[in-house]
Amino acid sequence: MLGRRNRLRVHVQESAGSVDVFRIDQAKCLAALAGHADLAEHIDLSFGRTADDLEQALPSAEVLVVGNFDAKNLQQRAPNLRWIQSIFAGMEKLAPQVPDAIMLTNASGVHAPKAAEFAIGAMLMLNCDIPQFIEDKASMTWKPRFTPSIDGRTVAILGVGAMGIAVAQLAKRFGMTVLGVARSAGPRPGVDACFEPSRLSEVLPRADFVVITLPNTTDTRGMIGRRELDLLPKHAGIVSVGRAQVLDHEALADKLAEGELSGAFLDVFVQEPLPPTSVLWRTPRLVITPHCVVDDASSYVSRSLAVFFDNLRRYLNGDSLNNLVDQKLGY
């Protein structure tokens, strides 16, 4: 049932400088809309690429599909805007600018399958001591190491939203014990036990691996510093695919250089691209990937549009939207 009588004005805006993985252009959007033919007769679509295109569309738009953009003075620029659907999951830049009167939804969950694959792959490599073997090759060192199976080992997943749950469910298929850390404790799919952040000191000493999928908020910023890293067993490894601000990278570099952790995989950084002066480039047993491992080149756009068109149907029917961002929490 689509109860709206007048046509809904929807503007789709490409993010400035977007790479192809994130580019939702007119052709891709219309191709996705073809699978929702009943919605087409209820909406008027416009498309933009430049900042001028956006400013021309905002005064009449009720719905905006976009990545990150400058949302300052949005109520004045877009008096009819009621809902923004972002194609990104991280909302720490956009959410504080969006007035409470405008609903904001994100693309949470789009990254989950790829994030889980990468996290498992990284843990398998850490478990087999691959980061050290890479160092050995560079120095032409022949030093056999014998490691256990990952079956039966424990992973602590910090953040058990869509990405964290996907990691947990895949980890269970490898026979791992999964501990979760979330803002509120309670059962989660694939998680053997979930704890609030106040109990990190109980969780970290049990972890063979730590996977970080947390957003950047006032509550999560700096959650894992030197004190928390000191709680980990010496053989533990870290995989970070959430937001960089959660983890103290300098403390991590010190721990790795001192041989007090087995290795780490970092995909996110406070400054990107990572500057040549960063100590991380010279840190042993650290694998650096340039903020790309959770984004599926073949399906990011289609999965993002699936979130949007499902929400569009809900919006037209007057139902609550999925992936609604709490502007105060930032996710």
C-alpha positions, -999 to 999 in steps of 0.1 A, spaced: 0 0 0 14 34 -10 -8 59 6 8 91 -8 -12 111 -34 12 137 -46 45 126 -62 76 126 -40 105 148 -50 137 128 -47 172 141 -56 202 117 -60 235 134 -57 269 120 -65 295 127 -38 322 150 -51 353 130 -59 337 96 -54 356 66 -68 336 42 -89 328 19 -60 307 46 -44 293 64 -75 255 62 -76 248 78 -110 216 81 -130 221 48 -149 227 27 -118 198 43 -99 173 38 -127 185 2 -132 178 -4 -95 145 13 -96 134 -10 -124 131 -37 -97 106 -15 -78 83 -5 -107 54 3 -84 75 30 -67 84 48 -100 49 63 -105 50 79 -70 83 98 -73 100 125 -94 137 118 -96 165 143 -103 203 137 -105 233 158 -97 270 157 -100 282 192 -91 277 215 -61 256 237 -83 233 208 -92 228 201 -55 220 237 -46 194 239 -75 177 207 -63 177 213 -25 148 239 -24 123 215 -38 136 181 -26 118 162 1 143 133 0 180 134 -7 202 104 -15 239 114 -10 272 105 5 288 131 27 281 167 19 282 201 35 249 203 53 254 237 70 222 258 71 203 229 56 169 241 67 174 274 49 188 257 18 163 229 18 130 240 34 111 209 22 137 183 30 124 156 54 148 127 49 184 121 39 196 86 29 234 84 30 252 58 10 278 56 37 277 40 71 300 64 91 279 95 101 303 113 125 308 142 99 272 145 86 250 137 116 260 168 137 250 191 108 216 176 102 187 193 120 165 171 142 135 178 120 152 159 91 155 121 93 189 107 85 195 70 75 228 54 66 240 23 47 248 3 78 251 -34 68 263 -28 33 299 -35 43 291 -66 64 298 -95 41 332 -81 28 342 -70 63 336 -105 77 357 -120 49 386 -97 55 385 -100 93 386 -138 90 413 -137 64 434 -114 86 429 -135 117 439 -166 98 471 -149 87 478 -136 122 472 -171 135 497 -185 111 522 -157 119 522 -145 83 532 -109 93 564 -122 108 571 -144 78 568 -113 56 594 -97 78 616 -128 76 615 -128 38 626 -91 37 656 -100 59 662 -134 42 657 -152 75 648 -189 76 630 -194 109 602 -221 110 573 -213 133 546 -238 142 512 -224 151 479 -240 163 446 -242 144 423 -212 147 396 -237 158 390 -231 195 407 -197 197 389 -166 210 381 -134 192 368 -102 210 347 -82 186 344 -45 196 312 -34 181 285 -59 173 264 -41 148 259 -54 113 297 -58 106 305 -72 140 277 -98 138 288 -108 103 323 -113 116 310 -133 146 289 -156 125 317 -164 101 341 -169 131 318 -195 145 321 -215 113 358 -217 121 351 -231 155 361 -199 173 347 -186 206 332 -151 201 331 -124 228 313 -92 219 316 -57 234 287 -33 227 270 -3 243 244 -26 257 250 -63 267 226 -89 255 224 -118 230 237 -112 195 238 -137 166 270 -157 166 282 -141 198 288 -165 228 288 -137 254 284 -99 251 297 -73 275 294 -36 280 326 -15 275 330 -12 313 340 -49 313 367 -46 287 393 -55 314 376 -89 317 373 -95 280 408 -85 266 429 -109 286 408 -138 271 413 -127 235 436 -143 210 423 -117 185 406 -83 187 385 -71 158 374 -35 159 343 -24 140 332 5 162 321 39 149 338 71 159 318 86 188 324 104 221 320 70 238 343 50 216 371 75 209 403 63 225 386 31 239 417 10 232 449 27 245 481 15 260 464 3 292 439 -18 272 466 -32 249 487 -42 280 458 -64 290 461 -86 259 481 -118 258 515 -114 241 504 -137 212 472 -116 205 466 -99 171 444 -69 162 423 -62 131 408 -27 128 381 -20 102 359 4 121 370 39 128 407 48 135 399 70 165 390 40 186 425 27 187 457 44 199 480 37 169 511 50 186 506 27 215 500 -2 191 532 6 172 551 5 205 536 -28 215 545 -44 181 580 -29 181 585 -43 216 573 -78 205 544 -77 229 517 -84 203 519 -109 174 507 -86 147 480 -63 134 460 -53 103 449 -17 100 426 -4 73 416 29 89 437 59 100 431 93 116 449 110 87 443 95 52 464 90 31 488 79 58 517 104 57 552 92 49 563 104 83 540 80 102 557 55 124 532 29 112 550 25 79 581 13 98 562 -8 125 571 -45 124 544 -71 120 518 -45 109 499 -49 76 485 -16 62 456 -15 38 444 19 25 408 21 38 393 -2 12 389 -37 25 352 -36 36 339 -21 3 327 -46 -23 336 -33 -57 309 -55 -74 279 -48 -51 284 -17 -30 262 5 -51 235 -21 -56 234 -29 -18 232 8 -10 203 13 -34 185 -17 -20 186 -1 15 173 32 -1 144 17 -21 133 -5 9 133 27 30 115 46 2 87 21 3 85 25 40 85 63 38 57 63 12 36 40 34 43 61 65 63 32 82 94 37 103 127 37 84 155 12 88 191 24 96 177 55 112 207 74 127 206 88 162 221 122 156 232 124 193 249 91 192 263 96 157 253 62 144 
